[in-house]
Amino acid sequence: MAQRYAVYFAPEPGSALEEFGQRWLGRSGPPPIPGVGAERVRALTENPRLYGFHGTFKPPFELNPATSEAALLEAARIFARSLSPIEIPPLEIAVIGKFIALTPATSSAALELLAAKCVRAFDGFRVTLTNEQAAFYRRNKLTVHQDQMLEHWGYPYVMEEFRFHMSLTERIDDIAERNAVMRVVESMAKPVVGKPITVRDIVVFGQKKRGDAMTAIERIPFGRST
């Protein structure tokens, strides 16, 4: 049993997207970045490395003690049977709130619908946020609607507030530093930028305890197996 779970999009094994993620967020960490020290680079990629190279569908949540990991995985399998593959529009490197991420160059109603379905489908498996946990999110000066999402779904950036992205760095306030990192990221990401990605499955991730890495528990394909 893990302390927290999440439902993610994760690159298919052996894909160019997975290779890029491993090169950037793997054990060896990003390559040298001119003007940015190695320790600083490691710090700037700490959280993306901890949570794994992914796009979030159902944000991390603590499991309701009335249920179990086995029940969550079975629910995920049943949920995935009703789904068909969708295409994520061509990717680009973008700055979102001062952190660097891979994100679709255009919006996708199909992708937004899939994320919303995941939020709803697995909401019964999470425990309600504590006041302290809610206060953590509210440090970011949420809008009224984001605060409503936090209250209802346990996370402020879901439903209409959702924006699919695959985080590559922490927030980088210094513009020169951010630009230096961007140049290296853009060079490394050339094999995946400008290309659509097909989503054929969801991946349930788990985290043994806060501070541990989120790791894949099960990759679940869409549709009924034959």
N, C-alpha and C positions, 0 to 999 in steps of 0.2 A: 504493500500500500504506500502510495505517495502522500505527501502533505497537500500538494496542490496539483491540479490538472489543467490542461488547456486543449483546445482543438485548433489545429493549425493547418495551413497549407505548407508543405515542405517539398523542396525540389525532388524530382524523381531520381532514384539512385542511378549514377552513371551519366546524368545529364550535364550539359554545359553549365546550367545554373547551379547545380550542386557543386561542380568543380570550382566555380567562382567563389561560392560561399565557403568552401573548405580552404581555399587559398587566402581569403580575407579574414575569416574568423576561426580558422583551424588552430591546432595546438601551437604551431610555430608563430601564429599571429601575422598581422599585415607585414608587407615588406618595408624596408627603410623608406621614410618619407623625408625628402630634403627640407631642412629647417625645423623638423619636429623630432625630438628625441625619442628613442625606442621606448623608454618607460612611459612617456606621455602618450605615445601611440597605443600602447597596451591599455592605458587607462581610458582612452577615448573609445575603445572597442570592448570594454569590460562587460557591460550589460548585454549588448547584442551577442557576445560570445556565450554568456551565461544562459540566455534564453534560446539560443540556437538560431540558425538562419531560417527564417520562416515568415509567413504572412499570417496574421491572427484572424481567426474566424470566431472562436469563443475564447475570450481573454482568460488568463489564469484565475482559478477559483479554488477555494478550500472545499473539500468534499463533504457533503451533508452526511453526518454520522448515521442517519437513517438508511443510507444506501451503501454501496460498495464499489470498488474498482471493477469487479466482474460485471456488475449491473450497468455501470457506465459504458464499458466496452460493448456489451450486448446492445445497449441502446444506440450506440454509435453505428454498429453493424446494421441494425434495423433501419436507422435513419439513412445510411448511405445507399441502401438498396433502392430507395425511391428517387435517387438522383442520377442525372446524366452528366457527362463531361461538359464543361464550359471552357471558353477561351478567355484568358486575361489579355487585354490589349497590349501592344508592344510596350516594353519597359523602357524607362529612362532613369537616369540618376537625378535626384532632386533634393533640395533642402526643404525640410518640413520642420518648422519651429526650431530652426538652427541645428537640427541633426540631419545627417546625410542618409538617404535611403534609396532603394530601388522601388519604383512605383509605376503603375500604368500611366502612359502619356495622356490617355483619355479615360473618361469615366466608363463604367460598364454596369448596366442595370442587372445583368445576370450575376455578376460577381457580388454586387451589393445585396441582391436577393439571397444568394447562397449564404453570405455572412449573417444576414438577419435570421434566416432559418436556423443556423447553427446556434445563435444566441438564444432563440426561443426553445429549441429542442433540448438543450442541456441545462436550462436554467434551474430545473428542479433538483439538479445534483449539487448545486452550490449552497454554501451557508451564507446567511445575510452578513454584509459587511459590519464590522464593529464601528463605533464612532471614530476611533483612532484611524482605522483604515480609510474611512470616508474623508476624514480631515486631511489625510495624505494627498488624495486626489484634488481636494479643494485648494491646496496651496497654489495650484496653477491658474487660479482666477477663472473658474468655469463660467460659461454662459448659463443663462437660466435653463435652456434646453439640455445642455450637457449635465447640469446638476440633476435635472429630472431623470435623465438616462442613468446616472449614477444611483439615484434612489431606487429606480425600478429594476435595473439590470445588473447593478453592482460594478459598473464601469461607465465612464462618461462618453467614450468615443465609439458608440455602437449605433445601429439603426441609421438615422439621417446624419449622424455625426461620424459615421464610419468612412475611413479612407484606407484602402488597401495599401500596404507598404511592407517592405522588408528592410528592417533597420540595419544600418552598417556602422553607425557611430553613436556615441552619446551626443548631447547638445554641445556645440562648439561655438562659443560666443565670439572669439577672436576671428575676425574676417580673414586676415592673412593666413592664419593657421587652418581655417576651414577650407580656404581656396587651395592650400598646399595638399591637404588630404583629398580634396575633390579631384585634383589633377591625377593623382595616383589611382584613385578609385575608377575614374573614367577610363583610364588606360587599361586597367585590369578587366573592366566590365564590357569591353568591346565585343566579346563573343555572345553576350546576352542582350545588350541594349538594342532596341529597335526591333525586337522579335517577340511575337506573342507566345504565351505559355498556356498549355492545356492543363486544366485541373481535372484529374481523373479519380482523385481520392482525397480523403481527409486523414490526418494523422493525430492520434491522441498522444499527448506528451504528459510526462509526470515529473514532479520535483520532490525528492525525498524530504527535504526541509529547506526553508528559505536560506539562500546563499549557495545552495547546490545548483548544479546545472540542470536545466530542463532537458530531458532525454525522451526520445521516441519510444512509446510502449507498443503501439500497433498502427500499421498503415492499413486503411480500410478502403477498398476500391468501391466506386460507384456502380450501381446496378446489381442485379442478381447474378451470383456465380452460377456457372453451368457445369 
